[in-house]
Amino acid sequence: MLLVKGDRVRTLVDYPDAVPGVFAAPAGTLGTVETQPTRHGGYGIILDGDPTGLPADYAPREIEPLDPTARAALAEDNARKAVIERHPDAAGFTAVHEQGQAEPLGWSFSAGHGANLRYGVVARDGDATAYGLYVYRTKAERALMYGETAALAARRAVRRGCPSARGFEPVMAASDDVPRGWTFSTGRGHWARFGAVTADCRIVMALTTSRAEAAGLLLDDADDA
């Protein structure tokens, strides 16, 4: 089975000195395919938890793809954590499926109680900021299935030029009701950098070493626009 960039895998061999004295990767460590095999080496795998963020070399026989059930369970766990960080009382997570698809698009959930009860959704990538809260669960689920939010449009604009972008977080001034844009990260460890994209999908053309600095550049850009 040929794996492609972005596929999630589990290692089958120990890699005790992935980063000598700093990071060990026993069999069972999860990772993401970054590069495909060449005649000079195996797959380049970015291992979860590796502080360098650099691909480690694994032969095809030394890794296995996550099966759909495990992949969906891992995505759900990450999505739940992101939602609960934003809505601590979130409950009632329910998978949302497209017709004919085995793996869910994401999950709907409830937040609040009594007259303040609302429903939200989170997509598989775990971005808990992409959608608002709705009075009805069905409306929230339709937004996930058919809606094009500003957050999703902005993420797609960034990922066209930077496929590894992740960790999108909204940027708002004190007087704002909706985000002016989103910061994001790319790279890992010492190579991690942060960028920003406005609500109308304009990418702030600078990567910084801190998310706060990227947010400041975004706010300055929005004030100048």
Backbone hydrogen bonds, N-H to C=O, Kabsch-Sander energy under -0.5 kcal/mol:
donor,donor_aa,acceptor,acceptor_aa,energy
3,L,1,M,-0.5
6,G,33,V,-2.9
7,D,4,V,-2.3
9,V,31,G,-2.4
10,R,64,E,-2.8
11,T,29,T,-2.5
12,L,62,E,-3.0
13,V,62,E,-0.6
15,Y,25,A,-1.8
18,A,15,Y,-1.2
19,V,23,F,-2.5
22,V,19,V,-3.0
23,F,19,V,-2.6
25,A,15,Y,-2.3
28,G,11,T,-1.7
29,T,26,P,-1.7
31,G,9,V,-2.1
32,T,46,I,-2.0
33,V,7,D,-2.7
34,E,44,G,-3.4
35,T,44,G,-1.4
38,T,41,G,-1.8
41,G,38,T,-1.1
43,Y,58,Y,-2.5
44,G,35,T,-1.9
45,I,43,Y,-0.7
45,I,56,A,-3.0
46,I,32,T,-2.7
47,L,45,I,-0.8
48,D,30,L,-2.7
50,D,47,L,-1.9
53,G,50,D,-0.7
56,A,45,I,-3.2
58,Y,43,Y,-2.3
62,E,59,A,-2.3
63,I,60,P,-1.1
64,E,10,R,-2.2
66,L,8,R,-2.0
71,R,67,D,-2.9
72,A,68,P,-2.5
73,A,69,T,-2.2
74,L,70,A,-2.4
75,A,71,R,-2.2
76,E,72,A,-2.6
77,D,73,A,-2.3
78,N,74,L,-2.2
79,A,75,A,-2.5
80,R,76,E,-2.9
81,K,77,D,-2.0
82,A,78,N,-2.0
83,V,79,A,-2.4
84,I,80,R,-2.9
85,E,81,K,-1.8
86,R,82,A,-1.1
86,R,83,V,-0.6
87,H,83,V,-3.8
90,A,87,H,-2.4
91,A,110,S,-2.2
94,T,108,S,-2.4
96,V,106,G,-2.7
97,H,95,A,-0.5
101,Q,98,E,-2.2
105,L,96,V,-2.9
106,G,96,V,-1.1
107,W,122,V,-2.6
108,S,94,T,-2.8
109,F,120,G,-2.3
110,S,91,A,-3.1
111,A,118,R,-2.6
116,N,113,H,-2.1
117,L,114,G,-1.8
118,R,111,A,-2.9
119,Y,134,Y,-3.0
120,G,109,F,-2.4
122,V,107,W,-2.3
123,A,127,D,-0.6
124,R,105,L,-1.7
126,G,123,A,-2.1
128,A,126,G,-1.1
130,A,127,D,-0.8
134,Y,119,Y,-3.3
140,A,136,Y,-1.7
141,E,137,R,-2.6
142,R,138,T,-2.1
143,A,139,K,-1.8
144,L,140,A,-1.7
145,M,141,E,-2.2
146,Y,142,R,-3.0
147,G,142,R,-0.6
147,G,143,A,-1.6
153,A,149,T,-2.4
154,A,150,A,-2.4
155,R,151,A,-2.3
156,R,152,L,-2.5
157,A,153,A,-2.0
158,V,154,A,-2.2
159,R,155,R,-2.7
160,R,156,R,-1.2
161,G,157,A,-0.6
161,G,158,V,-1.1
162,C,158,V,-2.0
165,A,162,C,-2.2
166,R,185,S,-2.2
169,E,183,T,-2.2
171,V,181,G,-2.5
176,D,173,A,-1.8
180,R,171,V,-3.0
181,G,171,V,-0.9
182,W,197,V,-2.8
183,T,169,E,-2.6
184,F,195,G,-2.1
185,S,166,R,-2.9
186,T,193,R,-2.2
190,H,51,P,-0.6
191,W,188,R,-2.1
192,A,189,G,-1.7
193,R,186,T,-2.9
194,F,208,T,-2.6
195,G,184,F,-2.3
196,A,204,V,-0.5
197,V,182,W,-2.5
198,T,202,R,-3.0
199,A,180,R,-2.4
201,C,198,T,-2.0
203,I,201,C,-0.6
204,V,196,A,-2.3
205,M,203,I,-0.5
206,A,204,V,-2.4
208,T,194,F,-2.9
214,A,210,S,-1.7
215,A,211,R,-2.5
216,G,212,A,-2.2
217,L,213,E,-2.2
218,L,214,A,-2.0
219,L,215,A,-2.4
220,D,216,G,-2.3
221,D,217,L,-2.3
222,A,218,L,-2.6
223,D,219,L,-2.1
224,D,220,D,-1.7
225,A,221,D,-1.4
